Amino acid sequence: MNNKLNEFKDYIKNKKVAVLGIGVSNIPLIKYLYSLGVDITAFDKCCKDDLC
């Protein structure tokens, strides 16, 4: 299992990823992907002022 996680971390590094929704469940995901060196673009239907 740990080997698969390490493979994923190596694979995702320096990739571009889009995240749909910047809600409660996706904020930890965005932070985790960012910590792995992923180029993240996040989209949400709310305007910028309504987010966190």
Distance bins in CASP14 RR format, pairs under 12 A and 6 or more apart:
PFRMAT RR
TARGET T0000
AUTHOR 0000-0000-0000
RMODE 2
METHOD distances of the structure
MODEL  1
1 7 0 0 0 0 0 1 0 0 0 0 0
1 8 0 0 0 0 0 1 0 0 0 0 0
2 8 0 0 0 0 0 1 0 0 0 0 0
2 9 0 0 0 0 0 1 0 0 0 0 0
3 9 0 0 0 0 0 1 0 0 0 0 0
3 10 0 0 0 0 0 1 0 0 0 0 0
4 10 0 0 0 0 0 1 0 0 0 0 0
4 11 0 0 0 0 0 1 0 0 0 0 0
5 11 0 0 0 0 0 1 0 0 0 0 0
5 12 0 0 0 0 0 1 0 0 0 0 0
5 32 0 0 0 0 0 1 0 0 0 0 0
5 36 0 0 0 0 0 1 0 0 0 0 0
6 12 0 0 0 0 0 1 0 0 0 0 0
6 13 0 0 0 0 0 1 0 0 0 0 0
6 36 0 0 0 0 0 1 0 0 0 0 0
7 13 0 0 0 0 0 1 0 0 0 0 0
8 15 0 0 0 0 0 1 0 0 0 0 0
8 32 0 0 0 0 0 1 0 0 0 0 0
8 33 0 0 0 0 0 1 0 0 0 0 0
8 36 0 0 0 0 1 0 0 0 0 0 0
8 38 0 0 0 0 0 1 0 0 0 0 0
9 15 0 0 0 0 0 1 0 0 0 0 0
9 32 0 0 0 0 0 1 0 0 0 0 0
9 33 0 0 0 0 0 1 0 0 0 0 0
9 35 0 0 0 0 1 0 0 0 0 0 0
9 36 1 0 1 0 0 0 0 0 0 0 0
9 37 0 0 0 0 1 0 0 0 0 0 0
9 38 0 0 0 0 1 0 0 0 0 0 0
10 36 0 0 0 0 1 0 0 0 0 0 0
10 37 0 0 0 0 0 1 0 0 0 0 0
11 17 0 0 0 0 0 1 0 0 0 0 0
11 36 0 0 0 0 1 0 0 0 0 0 0
11 37 0 0 0 0 0 1 0 0 0 0 0
11 38 0 0 0 0 0 1 0 0 0 0 0
12 29 0 0 0 0 0 1 0 0 0 0 0
12 32 0 0 0 0 0 1 0 0 0 0 0
12 33 1 0 0 1 0 0 0 0 0 0 0
12 34 0 0 0 0 0 1 0 0 0 0 0
12 35 0 0 0 0 0 1 0 0 0 0 0
12 36 1 0 1 0 0 0 0 0 0 0 0
12 37 1 0 0 1 0 0 0 0 0 0 0
12 38 1 0 1 0 0 0 0 0 0 0 0
12 39 0 0 0 0 0 1 0 0 0 0 0
12 40 0 0 0 0 0 1 0 0 0 0 0
13 33 0 0 0 0 0 1 0 0 0 0 0
13 34 0 0 0 0 0 1 0 0 0 0 0
13 35 0 0 0 0 0 1 0 0 0 0 0
13 36 1 0 1 0 0 0 0 0 0 0 0
13 37 1 0 1 0 0 0 0 0 0 0 0
13 38 1 0 0 1 0 0 0 0 0 0 0
13 39 0 0 0 0 0 1 0 0 0 0 0
14 33 0 0 0 0 0 1 0 0 0 0 0
14 36 0 0 0 0 1 0 0 0 0 0 0
14 37 1 0 0 1 0 0 0 0 0 0 0
14 38 1 0 0 1 0 0 0 0 0 0 0
14 39 1 0 0 1 0 0 0 0 0 0 0
14 40 0 0 0 0 0 1 0 0 0 0 0
15 33 0 0 0 0 1 0 0 0 0 0 0
15 36 0 0 0 0 1 0 0 0 0 0 0
15 37 0 0 0 0 1 0 0 0 0 0 0
15 38 1 0 1 0 0 0 0 0 0 0 0
15 39 1 0 0 1 0 0 0 0 0 0 0
15 40 0 0 0 0 1 0 0 0 0 0 0
15 41 0 0 0 0 0 1 0 0 0 0 0
16 33 0 0 0 0 0 1 0 0 0 0 0
16 37 0 0 0 0 0 1 0 0 0 0 0
16 38 1 0 0 1 0 0 0 0 0 0 0
16 39 1 0 1 0 0 0 0 0 0 0 0
16 40 0 0 0 0 1 0 0 0 0 0 0
16 41 1 0 0 1 0 0 0 0 0 0 0
17 26 0 0 0 0 0 1 0 0 0 0 0
17 29 0 0 0 0 1 0 0 0 0 0 0
17 30 0 0 0 0 1 0 0 0 0 0 0
17 32 0 0 0 0 0 1 0 0 0 0 0
17 33 1 0 1 0 0 0 0 0 0 0 0
17 34 0 0 0 0 1 0 0 0 0 0 0
17 36 0 0 0 0 1 0 0 0 0 0 0
17 37 0 0 0 0 1 0 0 0 0 0 0
17 38 1 0 1 0 0 0 0 0 0 0 0
17 39 1 0 0 1 0 0 0 0 0 0 0
17 40 1 0 1 0 0 0 0 0 0 0 0
17 41 1 0 0 1 0 0 0 0 0 0 0
17 42 0 0 0 0 1 0 0 0 0 0 0
17 43 0 0 0 0 0 1 0 0 0 0 0
18 26 0 0 0 0 0 1 0 0 0 0 0
18 29 0 0 0 0 0 1 0 0 0 0 0
18 30 0 0 0 0 0 1 0 0 0 0 0
18 33 0 0 0 0 0 1 0 0 0 0 0
18 38 0 0 0 0 0 1 0 0 0 0 0
18 39 0 0 0 0 1 0 0 0 0 0 0
18 40 1 0 0 1 0 0 0 0 0 0 0
18 41 1 0 1 0 0 0 0 0 0 0 0
18 42 1 0 0 1 0 0 0 0 0 0 0
18 43 1 0 0 1 0 0 0 0 0 0 0
18 44 0 0 0 0 0 1 0 0 0 0 0
19 25 0 0 0 0 0 1 0 0 0 0 0
19 26 1 0 1 0 0 0 0 0 0 0 0
19 27 0 0 0 0 1 0 0 0 0 0 0
19 28 0 0 0 0 0 1 0 0 0 0 0
19 29 1 0 0 1 0 0 0 0 0 0 0
19 30 1 0 1 0 0 0 0 0 0 0 0
19 31 0 0 0 0 0 1 0 0 0 0 0
19 32 0 0 0 0 0 1 0 0 0 0 0
19 33 1 0 0 1 0 0 0 0 0 0 0
19 34 0 0 0 0 0 1 0 0 0 0 0
19 38 0 0 0 0 1 0 0 0 0 0 0
19 39 0 0 0 0 0 1 0 0 0 0 0
19 40 1 0 0 1 0 0 0 0 0 0 0
19 41 1 0 0 1 0 0 0 0 0 0 0
19 42 1 0 1 0 0 0 0 0 0 0 0
19 43 1 0 0 1 0 0 0 0 0 0 0
19 44 0 0 0 0 1 0 0 0 0 0 0
20 26 0 0 0 0 1 0 0 0 0 0 0
20 29 0 0 0 0 0 1 0 0 0 0 0
20 30 0 0 0 0 0 1 0 0 0 0 0
20 40 0 0 0 0 0 1 0 0 0 0 0
20 41 0 0 0 0 1 0 0 0 0 0 0
20 42 0 0 0 0 1 0 0 0 0 0 0
20 43 1 0 1 0 0 0 0 0 0 0 0
20 44 1 0 0 1 0 0 0 0 0 0 0
20 45 0 0 0 0 1 0 0 0 0 0 0
21 27 0 0 0 0 1 0 0 0 0 0 0
21 29 0 0 0 0 1 0 0 0 0 0 0
21 30 0 0 0 0 1 0 0 0 0 0 0
21 40 0 0 0 0 0 1 0 0 0 0 0
21 41 0 0 0 0 0 1 0 0 0 0 0
21 42 1 0 0 1 0 0 0 0 0 0 0
21 43 1 0 0 1 0 0 0 0 0 0 0
21 44 1 0 1 0 0 0 0 0 0 0 0
21 45 1 0 0 1 0 0 0 0 0 0 0
21 46 0 0 0 0 1 0 0 0 0 0 0
21 51 0 0 0 0 1 0 0 0 0 0 0
22 28 0 0 0 0 0 1 0 0 0 0 0
22 29 0 0 0 0 1 0 0 0 0 0 0
22 30 1 0 0 1 0 0 0 0 0 0 0
22 31 0 0 0 0 0 1 0 0 0 0 0
22 40 0 0 0 0 0 1 0 0 0 0 0
22 41 0 0 0 0 0 1 0 0 0 0 0
22 42 1 0 1 0 0 0 0 0 0 0 0
22 43 1 0 0 1 0 0 0 0 0 0 0
22 44 1 0 1 0 0 0 0 0 0 0 0
22 45 0 0 0 0 1 0 0 0 0 0 0
22 46 1 0 0 1 0 0 0 0 0 0 0
22 47 0 0 0 0 0 1 0 0 0 0 0
22 48 0 0 0 0 1 0 0 0 0 0 0
22 50 0 0 0 0 1 0 0 0 0 0 0
22 51 1 0 1 0 0 0 0 0 0 0 0
22 52 1 0 0 1 0 0 0 0 0 0 0
23 29 0 0 0 0 1 0 0 0 0 0 0
23 30 0 0 0 0 1 0 0 0 0 0 0
23 42 0 0 0 0 1 0 0 0 0 0 0
23 43 0 0 0 0 0 1 0 0 0 0 0
23 44 1 0 0 1 0 0 0 0 0 0 0
23 45 0 0 0 0 0 1 0 0 0 0 0
23 46 0 0 0 0 1 0 0 0 0 0 0
23 50 0 0 0 0 0 1 0 0 0 0 0
23 51 0 0 0 0 1 0 0 0 0 0 0
23 52 0 0 0 0 1 0 0 0 0 0 0
24 30 0 0 0 0 0 1 0 0 0 0 0
24 44 0 0 0 0 0 1 0 0 0 0 0
24 51 0 0 0 0 0 1 0 0 0 0 0
24 52 0 0 0 0 1 0 0 0 0 0 0
25 31 0 0 0 0 0 1 0 0 0 0 0
25 32 0 0 0 0 0 1 0 0 0 0 0
26 32 0 0 0 0 0 1 0 0 0 0 0
26 33 0 0 0 0 1 0 0 0 0 0 0
26 34 0 0 0 0 0 1 0 0 0 0 0
26 40 0 0 0 0 0 1 0 0 0 0 0
26 42 1 0 0 1 0 0 0 0 0 0 0
26 43 0 0 0 0 0 1 0 0 0 0 0
26 44 0 0 0 0 1 0 0 0 0 0 0
26 51 0 0 0 0 0 1 0 0 0 0 0
26 52 0 0 0 0 0 1 0 0 0 0 0
27 33 0 0 0 0 0 1 0 0 0 0 0
27 34 0 0 0 0 0 1 0 0 0 0 0
27 40 0 0 0 0 0 1 0 0 0 0 0
27 42 0 0 0 0 1 0 0 0 0 0 0
27 44 0 0 0 0 0 1 0 0 0 0 0
27 51 0 0 0 0 1 0 0 0 0 0 0
27 52 1 0 0 1 0 0 0 0 0 0 0
28 34 0 0 0 0 0 1 0 0 0 0 0
28 35 0 0 0 0 0 1 0 0 0 0 0
29 35 0 0 0 0 0 1 0 0 0 0 0
29 36 0 0 0 0 0 1 0 0 0 0 0
29 38 0 0 0 0 0 1 0 0 0 0 0
29 40 0 0 0 0 1 0 0 0 0 0 0
29 42 0 0 0 0 1 0 0 0 0 0 0
30 36 0 0 0 0 0 1 0 0 0 0 0
30 37 0 0 0 0 0 1 0 0 0 0 0
30 38 0 0 0 0 1 0 0 0 0 0 0
30 39 0 0 0 0 0 1 0 0 0 0 0
30 40 1 0 1 0 0 0 0 0 0 0 0
30 41 0 0 0 0 0 1 0 0 0 0 0
30 42 1 0 0 1 0 0 0 0 0 0 0
30 43 0 0 0 0 0 1 0 0 0 0 0
30 44 0 0 0 0 0 1 0 0 0 0 0
30 51 0 0 0 0 0 1 0 0 0 0 0
30 52 0 0 0 0 0 1 0 0 0 0 0
31 37 0 0 0 0 0 1 0 0 0 0 0
31 38 0 0 0 0 0 1 0 0 0 0 0
31 40 0 0 0 0 1 0 0 0 0 0 0
31 42 0 0 0 0 0 1 0 0 0 0 0
31 52 0 0 0 0 0 1 0 0 0 0 0
32 38 0 0 0 0 1 0 0 0 0 0 0
32 40 0 0 0 0 0 1 0 0 0 0 0
33 39 0 0 0 0 1 0 0 0 0 0 0
33 40 1 0 1 0 0 0 0 0 0 0 0
33 41 0 0 0 0 0 1 0 0 0 0 0
33 42 0 0 0 0 1 0 0 0 0 0 0
34 40 1 0 0 1 0 0 0 0 0 0 0
34 41 0 0 0 0 0 1 0 0 0 0 0
34 42 0 0 0 0 0 1 0 0 0 0 0
42 48 0 0 0 0 0 1 0 0 0 0 0
42 51 0 0 0 0 1 0 0 0 0 0 0
42 52 0 0 0 0 0 1 0 0 0 0 0
43 51 0 0 0 0 0 1 0 0 0 0 0
44 50 0 0 0 0 1 0 0 0 0 0 0
44 51 1 0 0 1 0 0 0 0 0 0 0
44 52 0 0 0 0 0 1 0 0 0 0 0
45 51 0 0 0 0 0 1 0 0 0 0 0
46 52 0 0 0 0 0 1 0 0 0 0 0
END
